[in-house]
Amino acid sequence: MSGWTADEMMTVTAARSLAGRTSCFVGIGLPSTAANLARRTSNPNLALIYESGAIGAKPTTLPLSIGDGELGETADAVVSVPEIFNYWLQPGRVDVGFLGAAQVDRRGNINTTVIGDYRSPAVRLPGAGGAPEIAASCRETIVVVRHRPRTLVDRLEFVTSLGFGDGPGDRAALGLRGRGPIRLITDLGVLEPDPSTCELTLVSIHPGVEVEAVRAATGWPLTVRADLRVTEEPTVAELAALRSLTTRGGGVA
């Protein structure tokens, strides 16, 4: 097996970020693919939690939605939606939340609600779902998106899920339990918040990607860390697991 796509590079990088974690609250889409890949590669004991109430789900194929029967059938337990939020999520019992986004701003705030004016938007997006609570209460959050100027924007028109708000201290002022977004993983590289400003900073680029290409695809003047790394390429085993997983009917529990 040779070669990999930008999406595969992004998904493998995201899956690696779950090594050593105990539990992950999973969003559908790119985050779900990465979380399920992690359970097949770097972290086979990872407990996947979905907002529909599935705890310890072990789907043999990627779920089509949080209501996919595969989640309930393979879970260690299925609880009510109020319990998954009130008992498991809000008290901070989940290690990491894995989220996607339509837009992310320079401080990790997420928009999945509207593009344009709320009352008369240019685009009405799928909405919040459980993302605001995941972003608020998981011990840490990781966001996975494709890197485009329309996705990584300077400022959101609508904040669906809080990252670091307007900067340091905003999460604490609101009494949010979790640390917030510790990493943004894209198909071009990896961004992490600056400890002083909370602004997302480029810390790693994927093989073959130029820094200027990342800057051009970012909606704010992107800071690049001095010790910029190059992401390790996917291994043959990681690619085989991912391709098996993304072929409907493939994969192993």
N, C-alpha and C positions, 0 to 999 in steps of 0.2 A: 504494500500500500504506500503510495507516495502522493505528496501534494495535499494541500488543505485550503479551504476557503476562509475569507475574513470572518464569516459567521462562525465557522468551526473554531477558529482561533479564539474568538470572543467567548464561546460557550465553554471550551476547555479551560480557559483562564478563570472564568467564573466558577466552574466546578472545583478547581484547585483551591479557591479561596474558602471552601467549606471544609477543608482538611482539619481534623481535630475538633470540630464542632459536635455538639450533642444533638441539637434540635434546630430545625429551620422552618419558619413559616413561609410558605411558598406561594408566590403569585403565578397566575397562568401565563403561558407564552414563553418568552426567552428565559425567565427565571426558573420555570418548571423544568425546561429541558436541561438547564445547567444543574439544578438540584438533583434530578434523577440520574444524571451522568455522575455526579459526585458519589452517589450511593453505589454505583457500579464500578467506581475506580478508587478515588482517594479516601473515601469514607463510607465503607459498607454498613456501618452501624448507625448512620445518620437517621434520625427520626424526622420524617417529612410530615408537616402539619398543614392542612388545608382548611380554609375558613368555613367550609361546609360541615366541619366537625370530625374529619378523618385525622386520626393521630397514628403515626407510624405507618403511613401508607407505603405500599411496595408495588406500585403499578408495573405491569409487564410491558405496557405501552404508554406513551405519553397521554395524559388525560386531556380530553377535549375541552373540559371546563371544570370548575370546582364541583359540579354536580355529576361528574362522570362516575358511573357505577363501579368502575375499576378501583376507585379510591376507597370506597366503603368495603368492597369485597376483599381487599388486600390489607386493610388497616389492622393495627393491633387493637384499636378501639374506635368507636364512632360515638361522639357526644353531640349534644345540642349546640346550635350556634351561640346562644347566650353563654353556655359553659365554655366554649372554646375562647370566647372573648373575655368574659368576666373572670374566669378562674385561671386559664392558661396564659392568655396574652397580656392583659392589662396589669397583672401583678409582676410582670417581668420574668416569667418562667421560660421564655423562649430565647435561645442564644442569638439567633440572627434572623432578620426578615429579608427576603429576597424579592425585590420589586422591579417592575418595568415602569416605563413612563412615556407619555407623548412628548413632554417637555421637561427639562431639568435646568435650573438656573445655576449661577456660579457658586451658590452656597448650598446646593443639594436639595432645594425645594422642588417639589414635583407637581406638575399639572396633568391631570387626566380628566378634566371637566369640560373646558371650552377653549377655543381659540377665538379671540376677539371679545367684543362686549358680551357680558353674561346674558343680557336680555335679548340680544340679537346677534348671536355668534356667527362667525364665518364657518366654524366647524363645531359641532357638538360631539364631544368625546364620550367613551363608555361610562365615565363617572368614577366615583371613589371606591366603591366596594369596601373591602376591609383595609385598604392601604393607609388611610390616616391613622388608624389604631396601630397598625404594624409599624409605621414610621415613628409613632410616639412611644411605643411600649416595648418593642423588642430591644434586647440589650445592645444590639448593633444592627445596622441596615446596610445592605449592599444593593446597588441599583445596576441594572443591565439594560443598555440601550444601544442602538446603532448611532454612530457619530455623524450628525448632520447639523448644519447651522440652524435649521428650523427646530431641531431637537434640543441642542445645548444652547440656551439663550441667556442673554444678560439678565433679564428680569421677566418674571412671569406675569401674565395678565390675570391669572387665577391660581392661587395656591391651594391645591387639593390636599397634599400631604407635606408636613413641615420637615425640612432638613435642618438648617441652622438659622432659618428666618433671615433677619437682616445682619446677622453676625454673632460674635461671641456673647454668650449670656442669654440669648433669646429662649433657648430651650429650658434653661433653668428657671427663667422668669415665668414661664408657662407651667412649670411643674411637671415637665415630661420626664418619664422614667429612663428612657433609653439614651444611649450616647449619640444617636443620630447616624447619618450616612458615613461610613468609614471608607467607602470605596465606590467609585463609579467605573464600571468595566464596559468598554465599547469595542467595536470592531477595528479600532485604530490603536488603542492603548488603554492605560489604566490611570485614573485620576484619584487623588486622595486629598482630603481637606488640609489646608495649612493650619498648624496648631495655633497660630496667633490670630489669623483673620477668618478662618473657617472657609476660605475660598478654595474651590477645587483646583488642584495643581497637577500637572502632568508628571507622573513618576515613572512610567514605563511605556515604551512604544513596542508594538508588535513587529516581528521581523519583516523587513522590506518597506516599512512605513517611515516617511520623513517627518521630522518635527513640523516643518512648514505646512505640510498637508493637514496635520492635526490642528494647527493654529487656524488654518483657513476654514476648517469645518466646525470651529467653535465660535459662539456668538459673543464672546468677551475676550479682552486681551489676555491670552492664556499664559500663565507663568509656568516655566519648566524647571523642575528641580535640578540642582547642580549635578547630582549623582544619578542622572537619568539612566534607567536600565533598559535592556531589550528583553522582552518577554521570551521565555523558553518555548520553543516550538512544541506543538502537540506530538506525543509519542504515537507509535503505531497502535499500541494497545488502547490509548485514549480515543483515537480516531475510529478504531474498530467498534468500540463500545458505543460511541456517539452515533455512528452510522447505523448500527443495529437498532439503537433506541428510536431513531427518527424514521425508521422504516416501519410503518404500521404492521403490527404482528411480530416485530422483532423484539429482541431484548430478553433478559432473564430476570427473575425475581431475586 
